[in-house]
Amino acid sequence: MPPPPAYVAPPRPAYALVPPPGDALQFLAGSDVLAASQAGTLHAIAVHRGAGPVFVHGYGDAASDAPHDQSVALTLAAFRARAVALALEREGVPAGAIRISAAAFGRGASAGLVE
């Protein structure tokens, strides 16, 4: 009888689990409301922006990789990215200079400049 075939692990999803460069931003738990302590961080980003774009990444605190959980988390992530973008606009950053993205996995958001 031949030996059983060797175990081959299934391919892993290609999630970008390394946070992009930028400042981490915190939100009230399970919401798209920025923590009040984040105002200084957002102001600093707006002041140091110059003429370049600001990259905002929202994260949705996904509870699992189940499709429903991913959908709910991605919606929260998009709302968080939008909340950061609106806060940056209030700090004087033109809407056209803000680039947003969202991901189901991760916590809060990040915002930063590309140097």
N, C-alpha and C positions, 0 to 999 in steps of 0.2 A: 504494500500500500504506500503510495507516495506521501511525502510530508504535506501538511496543510500549507496553503500559500501564506507568505509573510504578510503581516498586517501593514496596511498602507493607510495612514491618517487621511481623512477627508480634507479637501482644501479649506483654508480659513478665509473668512470674508476679508475683503481688502479695506477695512476701516482705517482711517487715519487717526490713530489713538494718540499721536504726539500732538500736543496743542500747538497751534500756530504762534509765531512770535506776537507779542503784544501784552498788554496789561490784563490780568484776570479781573473780571467784574462779577460781583455777587448780587443775587436777587433774593427777595423774600421767598421762602420755601414754596415750591410748586407754582410760582407765579411769574409774570413778566414785569413785576414792579421792582425797579432797581433799589438796592439798599441805599439809604440816605448817605452812607459813608462813601459812596462811589463818586460823589459830585466833584471832589478834588482831582480824582484820576481823569475824569472826562474833561475837566477844564484844562489840565496839563496836556492832554492829547491835542485838544483844539489849539492851544497856544503854540505848541511845538510843530504843528502840521506844516507850516509854510504853505506852499502851493500844491503839495502832494496829496494823494488820496489817503483815506483812512479805511482800513480793512476791519470789518466787524464780523465776528463769528459767534452765533448763538448756539447754545447747547440745551438739550431737552431732558436731561436726567432720566434716560430710558431705563425702565425697570427690567426689561428683558429684550431678547431679540424676536419675540413674538410679533407678528405683523400689526396687531392692534396696538401694542405698547409702542412700537416704532412710530406708528402714525400719530399717536397722541404726543409722543415726545418731539417729533419733528415739528408739529404745530406749535408747541411751546417754544421750541428753539427759534422758529421764525418770528414769533411774537417778541422774544427776548432781543433778537437782533434788531428788530424794528424799534423797540424801546430805546436801545442804545443809539441807533441812528437819529431818532427824534431828539434825544438828549444832546447829541453832538450838534445837531442843527440849532438848538437853543443856545449853544455855546458859540455859534457863529460859523460852523463848518457848512459850506454849501452842500445841499442834497446831492448834487452831481459829483461831489468828491468822496462820497461814502459808498463803499462796496460791501454788500452783506452776503453772508452765507449761513447755512444752518445745518446742524447734524443732530441726530437723535441721541447719540452717546456723548457724555461729558456734562459738566456742571456750569451753570451761569453763562458767561459770555467772555469774549476777549476782544480787545480793540487795540489797534496799533498801526504804526506807520511802516512802510517799506523803505529801508535806507539803502 
